[in-house]
Structure formats: structure tokens, C-alpha cells
Amino acid sequence: MSSENNIHIVGGGLAGCEAAHQISKFGIKSYLYEMRPIVTTEVHKTNFLAELVCSNSFRSDDKRHNAVGVLHEELRMSDSLIMKAADNTRIPAGSALAVDREKFSKFIDQEIRENPLIELVNKEITSIKNFKNEQIIIATGPLTSSNFSKIINKLIKEEPLDFFDAIAPIVYKESINMNIAWKQSRYDKGNGDDYINCPLTKEEYYDLLNTIIEAPKIEFKEFENTPYFEGCMPIEEMIRRGSETLRFGPLKPVGLTNPNSEIKPYAVVQLRQDNKIGTLYNMVGFQTKMKHSVQKEVLQKIPALKNAKFARLGGLHRNTFINSPRLLDEDMRLNKNKNIYFAGQITGVEGYVESCSIGNLVGRIAAHDNLKKKFRSPPDVTAHGSLIKHLTKNANPKTFQPMNINFGLMSSINYSDCKNLKGKERKEFMATKAINSFKKWIKTQSF
């Protein structure tokens, strides 16, 4: 089925690429605009579409007890390009879905370029006047350029919201002292040895904390009131909440047995594989805002990383999102202009998979509108349905902040059906209900 009207997508990240892919399945041509490499950002390193600039993990792949695992499964049922790329470039990470970040982006880049119904245009959009009354999906993500941010400001008649996001350092495996560190997944999940563990004694732990506290930090005085995203908190902010916070968070020593010593670690820094061949590992939960000039010296306080060499140091950048509950209708269209849609992280979802899922839905919504067909959203009990409801109906516009998928958002399930269930059993009930409901819904998506 074809259409005379094309759809324009601004932003070649996860959401933009997913939207273009889904639109093409309806026989509609789209123009995908990506400003890189003509205009770069502070964190992108390549020219590939859908480059992952933070973690290489899509988080838990457990579809029975984890909400993000349910979202993974729903995306797979949607024939998602992003999930196809993730599954094809997967690397060991216990029960999590982690990818080789370069192969992942290359995979998507190639798929988009080879799709005859997607025309990739490398240019920065500085005006949308030329699009006239055509459909436009804005999926510029958290790193929207200053020029396009001004366009958004004019469209929504208010300033976009902001939060800070942090990046963890990446270490060369060959520089890790494996006489001190060891390979093991917490509680032996996955292959049992998917992480490298760097132990710390109590004295070493507090020495590291004090060094981090004293180290010079990146400051953003002009954005002093900008909050941090809770799901990607800089290590310095976690330390501020208490000296033991890390030991009950990313550095918890539980579920691990050190074969190199009979002394139980007081804390453990975990490293997760970052590429397919296993030469790079990123520091799990070690997002930092320390200045680059001191990071190496500070991180080498960890005994197993005394001689570590870093492929990438940590960093901090400002992310942009809009107040979706106030600005968008139930189909992610701008209230004041129904030809303009928003998708991805700029809408106020947080996480790779969440951004992709909104791209999935908005691509389908735009295609239905293009073909003059009525779009029916996924049931509220599904992960997709609960996310879009959160963005457009359920969230409070006055307190709106980015959020990951969680079972709390999927609370529209009739609890009388599972009132006697608790913990994992209740989660499994909700997950099964969501997946079965989505499976029925997706069958209605073809014309």
C-alpha cells in the first residue's frame, strides 16, 4: 500500500530509525534527517545512525519478572529494527541484554540505507516551514541541537525541560590486573562469568570515596537547578547520599565469591563487556562528573585498575525533554498542530528501549494517519500502552520527569485477578498478561 504524502523524521537515533522502519512496512516513504556528521555533538564518536553514547546495556532481558524484559518482548513481536540489531550484536552480560555498540550502530545504519522506502538526508534542520502541512516526527533526542531547540521552543510556546545524564568510563581489558580481579556474574546469572569484578577492602573503599569527593568536578553553574536523572546518577551524587550508598548499589559485594582471596570484599566494582571481541569493558554504575584531567588517577585507586588504560573517560551532559502530558494528545501529536509528532527520549521516557518503543508506536500512528486509518493504542496493561498513557494522560504536568518502564506504570491490571500473588509471582502474572495482550493487539496492525 502506498501513499502520495511522505513523512519527515528529524533525528537518526533509536526512535527516529525505529519510526522510519515501522513506517516503511506500511508502504510509505519517509525522509530521515540526521545532522551528523555535518553537525556533531559533545558525546557522539562515530557517523553511524543510532549510536549508543551512554551504556551499551538494554538492561534486563527477563520477560517473566522484569518490566523492561516485557518491553523487549513486545518490541520483538513488533518486528523492531532496534531489537533485531540488539539481538544480532549481543554480547555476554548475565541476564542483561548488552551489545557491541559499534556493530549495533553499523547494523542499523546499513538497514536504513538499504531500505528503498527510507531516504537518509544528512543535514541539520534549521526551519520546518518548508514542510508546509506534511507530517513531521521530531525524534531529535536528548542532545537536540541549539538551532532545532529554538524551533521546538516556538512550536510549544515554552522552554523545554532539562536533566543531566552521566557516562561511565571504558577500560581496556588487557590493562586490568586479573590476579586481583576475577570473572563472575552476580549469583552466576547468564554464562556465570559475564562480568569482571574488582574487589575493594574497607580501607580501599573509603580511600576511593574520599579521593572522589576531593577531585575537581565539571560544573554547570548556568544550569544549577537542572536535576539529575535518578536512573543514571553520577557516582559523586550517590556518595553525597551517604558513604554506604554505593555498597548497597552498584558496588554491592553480594552474590560474588573471590577466588583470589579468602577475605570477603567490602565492595566490588563491576566491569561489563562493551564490545563483541571482549577487549573493552565499561565500569558499571560508575557514571562520573569528575574532570578528565583527574579521572585516570582517581580510578587507578581501585587495585585491579592500578595500571588501567581507558578507551573513554566518564562525562556529564545536559539532556532535553518536553512536557509531554501538557503538550501532546493521546497519539503523541502536538495539541496545537496535529501534523507534528514527538518520539523517543525527548518525550520524557528514559532508556534505550523506552525511546525505541515510542518510536515504534509513533511510526505506526503516523502511518495510520497518513493512510486515513484509525489507530488503536496497545492495551494499558502492556508495556507499550502504559508508557504512552504515562506520557499523554497519567503523568502530572507540574511534576513531570523522565521515567523508565516499570510495573508501577503497568498498574491498570485488575488486581482482583492477582490479589493473592506477591513478589515474583505477581510480576510474572503482570508480565504474562502484558505479553499476551500485546500479542493479540499486534495482529490488528496489518491492513
C-alpha positions as CSV (number, residue, x, y, z in Angstrom):
1,M,0.0,0.0,0.0
2,S,1.4,3.4,-0.9
3,S,0.7,7.0,-0.1
4,E,1.1,10.2,-2.0
5,N,2.3,12.0,1.1
6,N,5.7,11.4,2.6
7,I,6.6,11.5,6.3
8,H,9.6,13.5,7.6
9,I,11.5,12.3,10.6
10,V,14.0,14.6,12.3
11,G,16.7,12.7,14.2
12,G,18.5,9.5,13.3
13,G,18.7,8.0,16.8
14,L,17.0,4.9,18.1
15,A,13.4,6.4,18.0
16,G,13.9,8.0,14.6
17,C,15.3,4.9,13.0
18,E,12.6,2.7,14.5
19,A,9.8,5.1,13.4
20,A,11.2,5.1,9.8
21,H,11.5,1.3,9.8
22,Q,7.9,0.8,11.0
23,I,6.5,3.4,8.5
24,S,8.2,1.6,5.6
25,K,6.3,-1.6,6.5
26,F,3.1,0.3,5.6
27,G,4.5,1.1,2.1
28,I,5.0,4.8,2.9
29,K,8.2,6.7,2.1
30,S,9.9,8.7,4.8
31,Y,12.8,11.2,4.8
32,L,15.1,10.6,7.8
33,Y,17.1,13.7,8.7
34,E,20.3,13.3,10.7
35,M,22.6,16.3,11.3
36,R,25.8,14.2,11.9
37,P,28.5,14.2,10.6
38,I,27.8,17.8,9.3
39,V,27.0,19.0,12.8
40,T,28.5,17.0,15.7
41,T,27.6,16.7,19.4
42,E,29.7,16.6,22.5
43,V,29.4,12.9,23.1
44,H,28.9,11.1,19.7
45,K,32.1,9.5,18.4
46,T,31.0,8.0,15.0
47,N,28.9,8.9,12.0
48,F,26.6,5.9,12.3
49,L,22.9,6.2,12.9
50,A,21.6,5.1,16.3
51,E,24.9,5.5,18.1
52,L,24.8,4.5,21.7
53,V,26.6,7.2,23.7
54,C,26.0,6.1,27.3
55,S,25.7,2.4,28.4
56,N,25.8,-0.5,26.0
57,S,23.2,-2.3,28.0
58,F,19.5,-2.6,27.2
59,R,19.0,-3.8,30.8
60,S,17.3,-7.0,31.9
61,D,16.1,-9.4,29.2
62,D,13.9,-11.3,31.7
63,K,10.4,-11.2,30.2
64,R,8.9,-13.1,33.2
65,H,9.8,-10.8,36.1
66,N,11.1,-7.5,34.7
67,A,9.2,-4.7,33.0
68,V,11.9,-3.8,30.6
69,G,12.2,-7.5,29.7
70,V,8.5,-7.4,28.8
71,L,9.2,-4.3,26.7
72,H,11.9,-6.2,24.9
73,E,9.5,-9.0,24.0
74,E,6.8,-6.6,22.8
75,L,9.4,-4.9,20.5
76,R,10.4,-8.3,19.1
77,M,6.8,-9.0,18.3
78,S,6.6,-5.6,16.6
79,D,9.5,-6.7,14.2
80,S,11.5,-3.9,15.8
81,L,14.7,-2.9,13.9
82,I,16.4,-1.8,17.1
83,M,15.7,-5.1,18.9
84,K,16.8,-7.0,15.8
85,A,20.1,-5.1,15.9
86,A,20.5,-5.7,19.6
87,D,19.8,-9.5,19.3
88,N,22.3,-9.7,16.4
89,T,25.1,-7.9,18.2
90,R,24.5,-9.3,21.7
91,I,27.5,-9.9,24.0
92,P,27.6,-11.7,27.4
93,A,26.1,-9.6,30.3
94,G,24.5,-12.1,32.7
95,S,20.7,-11.7,32.5
96,A,21.0,-8.3,30.8
97,L,20.9,-7.6,27.1
98,A,24.2,-5.8,26.2
99,V,25.5,-5.1,22.7
100,D,28.7,-4.4,20.9
101,R,28.0,-0.7,20.5
102,E,29.8,-0.2,17.2
103,K,28.4,-3.3,15.5
104,F,25.0,-2.4,16.8
105,S,25.0,1.1,15.1
106,K,26.6,-0.3,11.9
107,F,23.8,-2.8,11.7
108,I,21.1,-0.2,11.9
109,D,22.9,2.2,9.7
110,Q,23.1,-0.4,6.9
111,E,19.5,-1.5,7.3
112,I,18.2,2.1,7.0
113,R,20.4,2.9,4.0
114,E,19.3,-0.2,2.2
115,N,15.6,0.3,2.8
116,P,14.1,1.7,-0.5
117,L,11.3,3.5,1.4
118,I,13.7,5.5,3.6
119,E,15.7,8.3,2.2
120,L,18.5,9.4,4.6
121,V,19.3,13.1,4.5
122,N,22.4,14.3,6.3
123,K,21.7,17.9,7.2
124,E,20.7,20.0,10.2
125,I,17.1,21.1,10.0
126,T,17.0,24.8,10.9
127,S,13.4,25.5,9.8
128,I,10.3,23.4,9.4
129,K,8.5,26.0,7.2
130,N,9.4,24.1,4.0
131,F,7.5,21.1,5.2
132,K,4.2,23.0,5.0
133,N,1.4,20.7,6.1
134,E,3.3,17.5,5.8
135,Q,3.7,15.1,8.7
136,I,6.8,15.6,10.8
137,I,8.1,13.3,13.6
138,I,10.5,15.1,15.9
139,A,12.9,12.5,17.4
140,T,15.9,14.6,18.0
141,G,16.6,13.0,21.3
142,P,18.2,14.5,24.5
143,L,21.0,16.1,22.5
144,T,18.9,18.3,20.3
145,S,21.0,21.0,18.6
146,S,20.6,24.6,19.8
147,N,19.2,25.6,16.4
148,F,16.5,22.9,16.5
149,S,15.8,23.6,20.2
150,K,14.8,27.1,19.2
151,I,12.3,25.6,16.6
152,I,10.8,23.4,19.4
153,N,10.5,26.4,21.7
154,K,8.5,28.3,19.1
155,L,6.3,25.2,18.5
156,I,5.4,24.5,22.1
157,K,5.5,28.2,23.3
158,E,7.5,27.2,26.4
159,E,11.1,26.3,27.3
160,P,11.9,22.6,27.1
161,L,12.8,20.9,30.3
162,D,16.3,19.5,31.2
163,F,18.1,17.0,33.2
164,F,21.7,15.9,33.5
165,D,22.9,12.5,32.3
166,A,26.3,10.9,33.0
167,I,28.6,8.5,31.2
168,A,30.8,5.8,32.7
169,P,34.4,5.2,31.7
170,I,35.5,2.3,29.5
171,V,38.6,0.3,30.2
172,Y,40.9,-1.8,28.0
173,K,40.7,-5.4,29.3
174,E,44.4,-6.1,28.8
175,S,45.2,-3.4,31.3
176,I,43.1,-5.0,34.1
177,N,45.0,-6.9,36.7
178,M,43.3,-10.3,36.6
179,N,45.4,-11.6,39.5
180,I,43.3,-9.3,41.7
181,A,40.0,-9.2,39.7
182,W,38.0,-12.2,38.6
183,K,35.2,-13.1,36.2
184,Q,31.8,-13.9,37.6
185,S,28.2,-12.8,37.2
186,R,26.4,-11.9,40.4
187,Y,24.7,-15.1,41.6
188,D,26.2,-16.8,38.5
189,K,23.5,-15.5,36.2
190,G,23.9,-15.7,32.4
191,N,27.0,-17.6,31.5
192,G,28.2,-17.2,35.1
193,D,31.3,-15.2,34.2
194,D,30.0,-12.3,32.2
195,Y,31.4,-9.5,34.4
196,I,34.9,-8.7,35.7
197,N,34.9,-8.0,39.4
198,C,37.4,-5.6,41.1
199,P,37.4,-6.1,44.9
200,L,37.9,-3.4,47.5
201,T,38.7,-3.8,51.2
202,K,37.1,-1.4,53.6
203,E,40.2,0.8,53.7
204,E,40.4,0.8,49.9
205,Y,36.7,1.6,49.6
206,Y,36.9,4.7,51.9
207,D,40.1,5.8,50.3
208,L,38.5,5.7,46.9
209,L,35.4,7.6,48.2
210,N,37.5,10.4,49.8
211,T,39.5,10.8,46.6
212,I,36.3,11.1,44.5
213,I,34.9,13.6,46.9
214,E,38.1,15.8,46.7
215,A,38.5,15.5,43.0
216,P,37.6,18.6,40.9
217,K,34.2,18.2,39.1
218,I,32.6,19.5,36.0
219,E,30.4,22.4,36.9
220,F,27.3,23.8,35.0
221,K,26.6,27.0,37.0
222,E,24.2,28.3,34.4
223,F,22.1,25.2,34.9
224,E,22.3,24.9,38.7
225,N,18.6,23.9,39.1
226,T,18.8,21.2,36.4
227,P,18.2,17.8,38.2
228,Y,20.0,14.5,37.6
229,F,18.2,11.5,36.2
230,E,17.8,9.0,39.1
231,G,18.4,6.0,36.8
232,C,21.9,7.3,35.7
233,M,23.1,9.1,38.8
234,P,26.8,10.3,38.8
235,I,28.8,8.4,41.4
236,E,29.5,11.7,43.2
237,E,25.8,12.3,43.8
238,M,25.4,8.8,45.2
239,I,28.2,9.3,47.6
240,R,26.5,12.6,48.8
241,R,23.6,10.5,49.9
242,G,25.7,8.5,52.3
243,S,29.1,6.8,52.5
244,E,27.5,3.3,52.3
245,T,25.2,4.1,49.3
246,L,27.5,2.6,46.7
247,R,27.9,-0.6,48.8
248,F,24.1,-1.1,48.6
249,G,24.0,0.0,44.9
250,P,26.4,-0.6,42.0
251,L,29.3,-1.7,44.3
252,K,27.4,-4.2,46.4
253,P,29.6,-7.3,47.1
254,V,26.8,-9.8,47.4
255,G,26.4,-12.8,45.1
256,L,30.1,-13.0,44.3
257,T,33.0,-15.2,45.5
258,N,36.6,-14.0,45.1
259,P,38.8,-17.0,44.0
260,N,41.9,-14.9,44.5
261,S,41.4,-14.3,48.2
262,E,39.7,-15.8,51.3
263,I,38.9,-12.3,52.5
264,K,35.4,-11.2,51.6
265,P,35.4,-7.9,49.6
266,Y,33.9,-4.9,51.4
267,A,32.8,-3.6,48.0
268,V,33.1,-4.7,44.3
269,V,33.4,-2.6,41.2
270,Q,31.9,-4.5,38.3
271,L,33.0,-4.1,34.6
272,R,30.7,-5.2,31.8
273,Q,31.9,-6.3,28.4
274,D,31.4,-3.4,25.9
275,N,32.3,-5.0,22.5
276,K,31.9,-8.4,20.8
277,I,35.6,-9.4,20.9
278,G,35.8,-8.5,24.6
279,T,38.7,-6.0,24.5
280,L,36.7,-3.2,26.1
281,Y,34.8,-3.2,29.4
282,N,32.7,-0.3,30.9
283,M,32.5,0.5,34.6
284,V,29.0,-0.5,35.8
285,G,27.3,2.3,37.7
286,F,30.4,4.5,37.7
287,Q,29.0,7.4,35.8
288,T,31.0,10.4,36.9
289,K,31.3,14.2,36.6
290,M,35.0,14.3,37.6
291,K,37.1,16.4,35.3
292,H,39.0,14.3,32.7
293,S,42.4,15.6,34.0
294,V,42.0,13.7,37.3
295,Q,39.8,10.7,36.4
296,K,42.6,8.3,35.5
297,E,44.5,8.9,38.7
298,V,41.3,8.6,40.8
299,L,40.1,5.4,39.2
300,Q,43.5,3.8,39.4
301,K,42.9,3.8,43.2
302,I,41.0,0.6,42.5
303,P,43.7,-2.1,43.0
304,A,42.7,-4.2,39.9
305,L,42.8,-1.0,37.8
306,K,46.1,0.4,39.1
307,N,47.6,0.2,35.6
308,A,44.3,0.6,33.7
309,K,44.2,2.3,30.3
310,F,41.0,4.0,29.3
311,A,39.3,3.9,25.9
312,R,36.9,6.5,27.1
313,L,36.6,8.6,30.3
314,G,33.4,9.4,32.0
315,G,31.4,12.6,31.4
316,L,28.3,14.7,32.0
317,H,25.9,16.2,29.5
318,R,22.6,18.0,29.6
319,N,19.5,16.3,28.1
320,T,16.4,18.0,26.8
321,F,12.8,16.8,27.1
322,I,9.4,18.3,26.6
323,N,6.4,18.3,29.0
324,S,4.5,15.7,27.0
325,P,1.4,15.4,29.3
326,R,0.8,19.1,28.8
327,L,1.7,19.4,25.1
328,L,0.7,16.2,23.3
329,D,-2.5,14.4,22.6
330,E,-3.1,10.7,23.1
331,D,-1.4,9.9,19.7
332,M,1.8,11.8,20.6
333,R,0.8,14.7,18.3
334,L,1.3,18.3,19.3
335,N,-2.0,19.7,20.6
336,K,-1.6,22.9,18.5
337,N,-0.5,21.1,15.3
338,K,-1.7,17.6,14.6
339,N,0.9,17.1,11.8
340,I,3.7,17.3,14.3
341,Y,4.6,14.2,16.4
342,F,7.2,13.7,19.0
343,A,9.0,10.4,19.6
344,G,11.8,9.0,21.7
345,Q,13.7,10.3,24.7
346,I,12.7,13.9,24.0
347,T,9.2,13.0,25.1
348,G,10.3,12.2,28.6
349,V,10.9,8.5,28.6
350,E,14.3,7.4,29.8
351,G,16.3,4.5,28.4
352,Y,17.2,3.0,25.0
353,V,14.3,0.5,24.9
354,E,11.7,3.0,26.1
355,S,12.9,5.5,23.4
356,C,12.7,2.8,20.7
357,S,9.2,1.7,21.8
358,I,7.9,5.3,21.5
359,G,9.5,5.4,18.0
360,N,7.7,2.1,17.3
361,L,4.3,3.5,18.3
362,V,4.7,7.0,16.7
363,G,5.8,5.4,13.4
364,R,2.7,3.3,13.4
365,I,0.5,6.2,14.4
366,A,1.9,8.5,11.7
367,A,1.4,5.7,9.1
368,H,-2.2,5.2,10.1
369,D,-2.9,9.0,9.9
370,N,-1.1,9.1,6.5
371,L,-3.4,6.3,5.3
372,K,-6.5,7.9,6.9
373,K,-6.9,4.9,9.2
374,K,-7.9,4.9,12.8
375,F,-5.0,3.9,15.2
376,R,-5.8,2.0,18.3
377,S,-3.2,2.1,21.0
378,P,-2.0,-1.1,22.7
379,P,-3.9,-2.1,25.8
380,D,-2.9,-0.2,29.0
381,V,-1.8,-3.5,30.6
382,T,1.1,-3.8,28.0
383,A,4.4,-2.0,28.5
384,H,3.9,0.0,25.3
385,G,0.4,1.0,26.3
386,S,1.4,2.0,29.8
387,L,4.3,4.2,28.5
388,I,2.2,6.1,26.0
389,K,-0.6,6.6,28.6
390,H,2.0,7.9,31.1
391,L,3.3,10.4,28.6
392,T,-0.1,11.7,27.4
393,K,-2.6,11.1,30.3
394,N,-1.4,9.8,33.6
395,A,1.6,11.9,34.5
396,N,1.3,15.1,36.4
397,P,2.5,18.0,34.1
398,K,3.6,20.0,37.1
399,T,6.0,17.3,38.4
400,F,6.8,15.5,35.1
401,Q,10.2,14.0,34.9
402,P,11.9,11.3,32.7
403,M,11.0,7.7,33.7
404,N,11.9,4.1,32.7
405,I,9.3,1.4,32.2
406,N,8.3,-0.3,35.4
407,F,5.5,-2.4,36.8
408,G,4.1,0.7,38.6
409,L,3.2,2.2,35.3
410,M,1.6,-1.1,34.2
411,S,-0.8,-0.9,37.2
412,S,-4.0,-0.9,35.2
413,I,-4.2,-4.7,35.5
414,N,-7.2,-5.7,37.6
415,Y,-5.6,-6.6,40.9
416,S,-8.6,-8.7,41.8
417,D,-7.1,-11.2,39.4
418,C,-3.9,-11.4,41.3
419,K,-4.7,-10.1,44.8
420,N,-3.2,-13.3,46.4
421,L,0.0,-13.1,44.5
422,K,3.1,-11.3,45.8
423,G,6.7,-10.5,44.7
424,K,7.9,-12.5,41.7
425,E,4.5,-14.3,41.3
426,R,2.7,-11.0,40.8
427,K,5.3,-9.7,38.4
428,E,5.1,-12.9,36.4
429,F,1.3,-12.6,36.3
430,M,1.6,-9.0,35.1
431,A,4.3,-9.8,32.5
432,T,2.3,-12.7,31.1
433,K,-0.8,-10.6,30.9
434,A,1.1,-7.8,29.1
435,I,2.8,-10.1,26.6
436,N,-0.4,-12.0,25.7
437,S,-2.4,-8.7,25.4
438,F,0.3,-7.2,23.1
439,K,0.4,-10.4,21.0
440,K,-3.4,-10.0,20.3
441,W,-3.0,-6.3,19.6
442,I,-0.1,-6.6,17.2
443,K,-2.2,-8.9,15.0
444,T,-4.5,-6.0,14.3
445,Q,-1.7,-3.9,13.0
446,S,-1.7,-5.0,9.3
447,F,-4.0,-3.7,6.6
